[in-house]
Amino acid sequence: MRFLKAFLVVACVIGLSLMLNAGKNQFGVQDTQKITFSSPMRIGDAVVPEGDYRVVHTMQGDDHIMVFTKTTGHVEVKAKCTLVPLSAKAEQTQKIYVMNGENERVLRELVFRGDTAKHVF
């Protein structure tokens, strides 16, 4: 009986750990996220229209690649990024951009809530 209780406690702890880390990869970021741009945004070499996007973090060799796919329509953009560790889990999602000479928003950083690294473009 005592062995069964101990086994159940260990199984619950392992299950909870797996659930808390589900979706996170070895870099401390979720493989898939969602983001909304309220106005057009330059990401790498392309400008994407405002809207909701599915964002997938992938690897091509040693390169970190973010793939932005608009949830409605046929827009897909890939951009290389660098992961920069954060000192703690991000408490909120942040889009950091600058304005260029053509008055376009240019994405510089993405931080997703719960991740322990940010994406720098």
Secondary structure, DSSP 8 states (H G I E B T S, - for coil): -HHHHHHHHHHHHHHHHHHHHTTB-TTSSBSEEEEEESS-EEETTEEE-SEEEEEEEEEETTEEEEEEEESSSS-EEEEEEEEEE-SS--SS-EEEEEE-TTS-EEEEEEE-TT-SEEEE-
